[in-house]
Structures are given as C-alpha cells and as structure tokens.
Amino acid sequence: MSFFSDAEAGFLQKHLSRRSLMGGVAAGGVLATPLGLLGGRAYASGEAAPAEITVANAHQAPIPIVVPNFGAGLGDQISSVIAADLSSTGLFELLGGDVPASRQPDFHALKARGARVAVAGSATGADNVRVEMRLWDVLAGQQMTGRAYTASQSNWRRIAHIIADEIYKRLLGEDGYFDTRIAYIARTGPRRHQTTRLAIMDQDGANAHMLTNGSWLTLEPRFSPISEKLAFLSYANNRPRVYVYDLNSGQQTILGTFEGISFAPRFSPDGRSIILSATTRDGGADLYLIDLATQHRRKLTGTPGVIDTSPCFSPDGRSIVFNSDRGGSPQLYVMSADGGNVRRISYGNGHYGSPVWSPRGDQIAFTRIGHGGFSLGLMGPDGVGERTLTEGFTVESPSFAPNGRALAFCRQNAAGTGGSGFTSTIEVIDVAGFNEHSIPTTTGASDPAWSPLRR
C-alpha cells in the first residue's frame, strides 16, 4: 500500500482493495510610496545589506533589531505584528526601546543597547490609514530604506506583513513570506469521527475562516500559483473527487471525470493545469495532467496494479516528483514532465511519501515512516543529501513557504483511550532544521498549503 494520510489511506483501502512594491498599488488596495531621507546618507537603490548580515550568520547569531511602538491604538497593533513576524523566523533578536519617526535616531544609544538595525514608524488616520516606516543601519548610521503605505483600515494587518517582508528582504537579500496565507483542513470532534472543513488563514493564524460547511470529508488543499483558487479533495455525495474552489466567488467545480477516485491534486507552476492521481480497476492509481481551460487530460503513468500518487512539479515545470509502490514499497521517484525518464531517488530505510519540490528547485521535502514513527526530511532532486528535520508520532503534509526558507507541516500526537488527548496542529520549521513553532488555530488543523506571496 502506498503512503497516505490516515483519512486518505482509509478511503483508498476501501476503494482500492507579490506583488512588487516599488511604488504604486498592490492587490488589496495597499499604496506604497518611497519616503525621503531624514538627513545624512541613505543606501543607494539596490545597495545590499552589510556582508555580515546573511541568513547563515543569522542562524548562529540572530540580528538584533529594535521595532518600537508605531503609536497608540492601531500603531501599536501594526508594530506588534511586524515584531511577531520577524521573531517567528528565529533570525532576529527583538530589542526594546524607542526610535523617533520624524528624525534620525540616536545611533550611539542604539549601539549601546546592542542594536544592529532599527525600525522607525508611525500610523495615522482612521478609515484610511497611512503607515510610515524607515529602516536604519545602526552601525553605519544610514537609512537603508523608507516607505509609506496607505490603505483602508481593514487592511492594516496586510500593511504590517508587507513591512515585515520589506525588512526581511532588505536585510537578508531574499523575499520574505509574511504577506501570505495558508489553506488547511480545520478539524473538530472526536478523533475517529471528525468534522473537516476547508479553511484559510494568514500565515500567522490570523483572519481564519471556513470555506466549506463540514458536510463532507475534505482533504488536501493546494494553492494555485497565479490565481485565487484552491484544488482540494472532497467526499461530496460520498464520491471522493478533486474540486477547484474559487476564493473570489466561493464556487466549487469538479475537476475532470474519472471512473474511479481522483485525489492528490497539485497545480502546475504556470497555474494552467492540475496534476492528480486517479484510481484504476486493477487496484492501482495513475497520474494525469488536466488542462484547466479545456479539461483535456493526459495520462502520464500507467503501470498495471501500481499506485502512483502525490505528484509535484519542479519550479521550472520540467520534472515531476511522485510517490509510487512500483518497486514493492512506497518510494519517491522523479520523471520528466511528459512521463518519461522515471528514476527512483529515495533509498533510506522506511516508506516515503508526500513529496513537495522547493520553490528554489534545490530540495524536495518528504515524510518517511520507519522505526515506529514519522520523520520529515529533505533531499536533493537526485536523492543526494537526505537529512531529517523533525520526528514525531505523525509529521506529514509538508508545504514550502514561497521563498523556500521554511516548511509548514501537520503534527499529530498519539491519542489515548477513546481518542482522548488527540491533537492535530500546523507547525513551521526552518529548512535548516531549527525554530519549530506552532501556528495558532481555533480548531484542530492539518494539511497545510502555503500560498504564494500576495500580489
């Protein structure tokens, strides 16, 4: 039997046997404009942060940064979200203190507090808010960047996340991932009889809301890379099939028509197609690619009796990693996008599943079952360099942040008698294997799917 989540394995057993903020308007009505220099020298456009500020160095010694209060009320809320975003990465050390918003800071005093960089900001307005932010290089005594953001009051959290992304990118030289969302499965009720709902939240757990009503078992949400759509598995009308959910309209559409069950969907990198698995009469499952515009489907695998599932494209769209039991046990394989040149890449002890390709293209995340438990790991696209990030009773469903720096996944514990004490949470871990932490949710949660940066 191939490797699946508990719920997916159950039904298979039964049936088989950003925007760019250079000024202008961003999606959601956030207007970003540059701020002038408050005296002294500013970093030139595109000038890099000091060489000693790198992600690798921040792993060893988090960057000391002052994020002051942006003002009473809404300003305090905005600065709190910025600080929480940066702190959640494990790459920043948050320091207390004030930094003036309308003049150069006292660099000597900031140095004495151990600060490497400092943020200054203010928030004004009611129905429409204007948030100003400046980032200062304390050691050099220079302004690194300055921006003003204007939006409706309802978008204040987005402004905070966008500012945190700007700070992250300016200091570490790569895009942040704070102005993103996570789709997931919300779980309520007893362990063996849970109600599941398709849900969505900001990456920090805020603004969570349910997209389906829980009438049917729902699993495996996946974000489109280019549009406000999700693919997911639903048991609607007691027939498990893949649906596409439009986040703008709320409309749900069945994807394709298959004689058996369709499951394990994943969008292509250009967002025009979905690859999925569909069961066969001989107890197997084949991979298909479906064009979303024409509904034309193309069969990519078809070995009789073999279960091929959990496909995921490489970022360039040229290769596909998937899970298959064609060798006798569930392992990871990579093939060309046309279904040719299939080669096995997993050779460790245990069963492998849930592969997902990093947006950077350099790593594949996976779950492995062995030695009586689960582990979450990474390997190169050729299978080289396998390493474990975390272990547990159940750790599964990895999903990369859009910059490839972090992974969201589901962690579940062993239930007691009658399912007592069972928990299912969404965790985030750095790809270096440190800084694991939970995303707060109001229900049990599983099957995380990280969105691209909002545009």
DADA-V503062 format. One record per residue. N is the residue number from 0. SS is DSSP state (a for helix, b for strand, c for the rest). Layout:
n:N ss:SS
n:N ss:SS
This chain:
n:0 ss:c
n:1 ss:c
n:2 ss:c
n:3 ss:c
n:4 ss:c
n:5 ss:a
n:6 ss:a
n:7 ss:a
n:8 ss:a
n:9 ss:a
n:10 ss:a
n:11 ss:a
n:12 ss:a
n:13 ss:a
n:14 ss:a
n:15 ss:a
n:16 ss:c
n:17 ss:c
n:18 ss:c
n:19 ss:c
n:20 ss:c
n:21 ss:c
n:22 ss:c
n:23 ss:b
n:24 ss:b
n:25 ss:b
n:26 ss:c
n:27 ss:c
n:28 ss:c
n:29 ss:b
n:30 ss:b
n:31 ss:b
n:32 ss:b
n:33 ss:b
n:34 ss:c
n:35 ss:c
n:36 ss:c
n:37 ss:c
n:38 ss:c
n:39 ss:c
n:40 ss:c
n:41 ss:b
n:42 ss:c
n:43 ss:c
n:44 ss:c
n:45 ss:c
n:46 ss:c
n:47 ss:c
n:48 ss:c
n:49 ss:c
n:50 ss:c
n:51 ss:c
n:52 ss:c
n:53 ss:c
n:54 ss:a
n:55 ss:a
n:56 ss:a
n:57 ss:a
n:58 ss:a
n:59 ss:a
n:60 ss:c
n:61 ss:c
n:62 ss:b
n:63 ss:b
n:64 ss:b
n:65 ss:b
n:66 ss:b
n:67 ss:c
n:68 ss:c
n:69 ss:c
n:70 ss:c
n:71 ss:c
n:72 ss:c
n:73 ss:a
n:74 ss:a
n:75 ss:a
n:76 ss:a
n:77 ss:a
n:78 ss:a
n:79 ss:a
n:80 ss:a
n:81 ss:a
n:82 ss:a
n:83 ss:a
n:84 ss:a
n:85 ss:a
n:86 ss:a
n:87 ss:a
n:88 ss:c
n:89 ss:c
n:90 ss:c
n:91 ss:b
n:92 ss:b
n:93 ss:b
n:94 ss:b
n:95 ss:c
n:96 ss:c
n:97 ss:c
n:98 ss:c
n:99 ss:c
n:100 ss:c
n:101 ss:c
n:102 ss:c
n:103 ss:c
n:104 ss:c
n:105 ss:c
n:106 ss:a
n:107 ss:a
n:108 ss:a
n:109 ss:a
n:110 ss:a
n:111 ss:a
n:112 ss:c
n:113 ss:c
n:114 ss:c
n:115 ss:c
n:116 ss:b
n:117 ss:b
n:118 ss:b
n:119 ss:b
n:120 ss:b
n:121 ss:b
n:122 ss:b
n:123 ss:b
n:124 ss:b
n:125 ss:c
n:126 ss:c
n:127 ss:b
n:128 ss:b
n:129 ss:b
n:130 ss:b
n:131 ss:b
n:132 ss:b
n:133 ss:b
n:134 ss:b
n:135 ss:b
n:136 ss:b
n:137 ss:c
n:138 ss:c
n:139 ss:c
n:140 ss:c
n:141 ss:b
n:142 ss:b
n:143 ss:b
n:144 ss:b
n:145 ss:b
n:146 ss:b
n:147 ss:b
n:148 ss:b
n:149 ss:b
n:150 ss:b
n:151 ss:b
n:152 ss:a
n:153 ss:a
n:154 ss:a
n:155 ss:a
n:156 ss:a
n:157 ss:a
n:158 ss:a
n:159 ss:a
n:160 ss:a
n:161 ss:a
n:162 ss:a
n:163 ss:a
n:164 ss:a
n:165 ss:a
n:166 ss:a
n:167 ss:a
n:168 ss:a
n:169 ss:a
n:170 ss:a
n:171 ss:a
n:172 ss:c
n:173 ss:c
n:174 ss:c
n:175 ss:c
n:176 ss:c
n:177 ss:c
n:178 ss:c
n:179 ss:c
n:180 ss:b
n:181 ss:b
n:182 ss:b
n:183 ss:b
n:184 ss:b
n:185 ss:b
n:186 ss:b
n:187 ss:b
n:188 ss:c
n:189 ss:c
n:190 ss:c
n:191 ss:c
n:192 ss:c
n:193 ss:c
n:194 ss:b
n:195 ss:b
n:196 ss:b
n:197 ss:b
n:198 ss:b
n:199 ss:b
n:200 ss:b
n:201 ss:b
n:202 ss:c
n:203 ss:c
n:204 ss:c
n:205 ss:c
n:206 ss:c
n:207 ss:c
n:208 ss:b
n:209 ss:b
n:210 ss:c
n:211 ss:c
n:212 ss:c
n:213 ss:c
n:214 ss:c
n:215 ss:c
n:216 ss:c
n:217 ss:b
n:218 ss:b
n:219 ss:b
n:220 ss:b
n:221 ss:b
n:222 ss:b
n:223 ss:c
n:224 ss:c
n:225 ss:c
n:226 ss:c
n:227 ss:c
n:228 ss:b
n:229 ss:b
n:230 ss:b
n:231 ss:b
n:232 ss:b
n:233 ss:b
n:234 ss:c
n:235 ss:a
n:236 ss:a
n:237 ss:a
n:238 ss:c
n:239 ss:c
n:240 ss:b
n:241 ss:b
n:242 ss:b
n:243 ss:b
n:244 ss:b
n:245 ss:b
n:246 ss:c
n:247 ss:c
n:248 ss:c
n:249 ss:c
n:250 ss:c
n:251 ss:b
n:252 ss:b
n:253 ss:b
n:254 ss:c
n:255 ss:c
n:256 ss:c
n:257 ss:c
n:258 ss:c
n:259 ss:c
n:260 ss:c
n:261 ss:b
n:262 ss:b
n:263 ss:b
n:264 ss:b
n:265 ss:b
n:266 ss:b
n:267 ss:c
n:268 ss:c
n:269 ss:c
n:270 ss:c
n:271 ss:c
n:272 ss:b
n:273 ss:b
n:274 ss:b
n:275 ss:b
n:276 ss:b
n:277 ss:b
n:278 ss:b
n:279 ss:c
n:280 ss:c
n:281 ss:c
n:282 ss:c
n:283 ss:c
n:284 ss:b
n:285 ss:b
n:286 ss:b
n:287 ss:b
n:288 ss:b
n:289 ss:b
n:290 ss:b
n:291 ss:c
n:292 ss:c
n:293 ss:c
n:294 ss:c
n:295 ss:c
n:296 ss:b
n:297 ss:b
n:298 ss:b
n:299 ss:c
n:300 ss:c
n:301 ss:c
n:302 ss:c
n:303 ss:c
n:304 ss:c
n:305 ss:c
n:306 ss:b
n:307 ss:b
n:308 ss:b
n:309 ss:b
n:310 ss:b
n:311 ss:b
n:312 ss:b
n:313 ss:c
n:314 ss:c
n:315 ss:c
n:316 ss:c
n:317 ss:c
n:318 ss:b
n:319 ss:b
n:320 ss:b
n:321 ss:b
n:322 ss:b
n:323 ss:b
n:324 ss:c
n:325 ss:c
n:326 ss:c
n:327 ss:c
n:328 ss:c
n:329 ss:c
n:330 ss:b
n:331 ss:b
n:332 ss:b
n:333 ss:b
n:334 ss:b
n:335 ss:b
n:336 ss:c
n:337 ss:c
n:338 ss:c
n:339 ss:c
n:340 ss:c
n:341 ss:c
n:342 ss:b
n:343 ss:b
n:344 ss:c
n:345 ss:c
n:346 ss:c
n:347 ss:c
n:348 ss:c
n:349 ss:c
n:350 ss:b
n:351 ss:b
n:352 ss:b
n:353 ss:b
n:354 ss:b
n:355 ss:b
n:356 ss:b
n:357 ss:c
n:358 ss:c
n:359 ss:c
n:360 ss:c
n:361 ss:c
n:362 ss:c
n:363 ss:b
n:364 ss:b
n:365 ss:b
n:366 ss:b
n:367 ss:b
n:368 ss:b
n:369 ss:b
n:370 ss:c
n:371 ss:c
n:372 ss:b
n:373 ss:b
n:374 ss:b
n:375 ss:b
n:376 ss:b
n:377 ss:b
n:378 ss:b
n:379 ss:c
n:380 ss:c
n:381 ss:c
n:382 ss:c
n:383 ss:c
n:384 ss:c
n:385 ss:c
n:386 ss:b
n:387 ss:b
n:388 ss:b
n:389 ss:b
n:390 ss:b
n:391 ss:b
n:392 ss:c
n:393 ss:b
n:394 ss:b
n:395 ss:b
n:396 ss:b
n:397 ss:b
n:398 ss:b
n:399 ss:b
n:400 ss:c
n:401 ss:c
n:402 ss:c
n:403 ss:c
n:404 ss:c
n:405 ss:b
n:406 ss:b
n:407 ss:b
n:408 ss:b
n:409 ss:b
n:410 ss:b
n:411 ss:b
n:412 ss:c
n:413 ss:c
n:414 ss:c
n:415 ss:c
n:416 ss:a
n:417 ss:a
n:418 ss:a
n:419 ss:c
n:420 ss:c
n:421 ss:c
n:422 ss:c
n:423 ss:b
n:424 ss:b
n:425 ss:b
n:426 ss:b
n:427 ss:b
n:428 ss:b
n:429 ss:b
n:430 ss:c
n:431 ss:c
n:432 ss:c
n:433 ss:c
n:434 ss:c
n:435 ss:c
n:436 ss:b
n:437 ss:b
n:438 ss:b
n:439 ss:c
n:440 ss:c
n:441 ss:c
n:442 ss:c
n:443 ss:b
n:444 ss:b
n:445 ss:b
n:446 ss:b
n:447 ss:b
n:448 ss:b
n:449 ss:b
n:450 ss:c
n:451 ss:c
n:452 ss:c
n:453 ss:c
n:454 ss:c
